[in-house]
Amino acid sequence: MCGIVGYLGKNKAVPVLLAGLHALEYRGYDSAGLAVFDKENVICEKAVGTVTALEDKLVGKKEIGDGLGIAHTRWATHGGVTEINAHPHTDCSNNIYLAHNGIIENYKELREKLNEGRHQFKSETDTEVIAHLIEKIKNENENIPLEEAVRLALGRVQGTYGLVVIDKREPEKIVAARNFSPLIFGLGQDEFIIASDATPIMKFTNKVIYLNDGEIATITPAGYRIQTIEKEVIKRKPEELDWDLESAEKGTFANFMLKEINEEPEAVRNSIRGRINLEEGKAVLGGLADVKEELRNINRLHICACGSAYLAGKVGAYMLEEYAGVPVEIEFGSEMRYRKLIFEKNDVFLAISQSGETADTLASLYEAKEKEILTLGIVNAIGSTASRETDAGVYQHIGPEVAVAATKSFVSQVSILALLTLFLGRKKNMSLVMGQRIAGELQRLPALMDKILTQQDLIKELAEKYSGYDNFLYLGRKYNYPIALEGALKIKEIAYVHAEGYASGEMKHGPIALVDKKFPSIVIVPRDSVYEKNVSNMEELKARGGPVMAVATEGDKDIKQIADDVIYIPKTLEMLTPILSVVPLHLFAYYVAVKRGLNVDRPRNLAKSVTVE
Ligand code: G6P
């Protein structure tokens, strides 16, 4: 949510900032802006719309500015999508420029006080108060350095921020601060690049420093200094990034989403690589080695996640209960954080998050830490907050996911939950033979997924056939109930088509009233333990004239007799079918969105990394 870039170095800042904004655009794309030093001056340009709109404004002006600047791509929270509300924001005298990600909760109160002090506000944003606060502190304390003014200002602010600030009067300095909104800076050759995540940094360097909550960094050509908001000096050495550049570029694919769906088999391969011991029917999870004794005695697992990661967790809950005998509670981050959490002895908390930065998931994680229970993470972004704040965990190892809607991260998370089921199950009652079956089948999955991807033309044809409908019902049962939810979520997110995901059996308690010839259903009906029940539900839909598309197991000719259209997936173990059945649903949503002429990578109103509440 909102992307920040800052640059200080030997090159011109503008092209670096624009490239950085493009890389971060998936975080927000309502409007964009930048501020760069140009000798003694600061030039600030903003535009409503995508980063390209800002770029268009700068045509012929790329040579402006020197080697220091900040930039921002916005996902609006306070104040409409206008040029004035776009960042960077300034103080009254246009000396201070800042870009912010997060929400300042006490902004109204601060704004009123600053207004009384005759500060003139230009925008409707919460962010602008920080610029005026810094200005006020600077006016009251002659010669106070920018970093100290920022520190004092942040002491008065309540809320979340990733922040970069420059001051016209201190031309060789960027001050960056973080509180619950991520900020990283890369250390290149005589240059620094600051960003909300690693994607803009990868081109320059793999040496990065992650700022922690409550920390402020001062970056100058001479180097960097970190201190806390309480003024404690922090010494931190750079860490290495292990993401490669190629995975952050879309190559020959039309967009990132199509690329990432096509990478789903590879994502599962990467997530399970080196983590299966077939002979012993076990999962080898190095990240959990230190806590394996505590896990042996696990009483209950509390899974917390948002969006698609939550739905991956829901599949995991079925697996863990059925095969590892571990009771599971699963809750959205936004709900869990406000619930009275009742943890018992030996309960364990598990956060699932691709970005590792989702605000609601993190807030629940902090709550679990407060209660002193063991906290685990399944996270993709190395060095992200969730990966650092949990006691132990498993990395997804799938490289960056750029399209806003989760695809490859979803299958990867489910495959890791299957590994966790093996890991815990074998420590409890799971037999060697069952362990070997699950392990063997997990290893076969990527090849089976590849096979599904060979049907892209058929799925595209079906998507085009169904693209005119305004509503869909997605149905699934047991392991595939969360997949019905994920299929519906995906088509809502990227194709703006209303869809309801439902447990097949619940359909007759309401949604069936909607069904007629204009209301199609997509039923996930693999040959599993609930097959017959699902078939009956399909019959009920057909009896009411509703068109039905089924996702069924290869060789199941009976389904063709009932459904209007069928997409086949290979046979696998029941608990692993979601990893296969979701692939055609991701493709289906993708092709409906393409047919409707939409920007699939950046659906309206959404953002990939939801770092605000
Ligand atoms: C946003 C994204 C979703 C994602 C969710 C959780 O809503 O658009 O695709 O599933 O956040 O993100 P996380 O990074 O925590 O997995």
Residues whose N, C-alpha, C, O or C-beta is under 5 A from the ligand:
A	BS01	G6P	C306 G307 S308 A309 I352 S353 Q354 S355 G356 T358 V404 A405 A406 A607 K608 V610
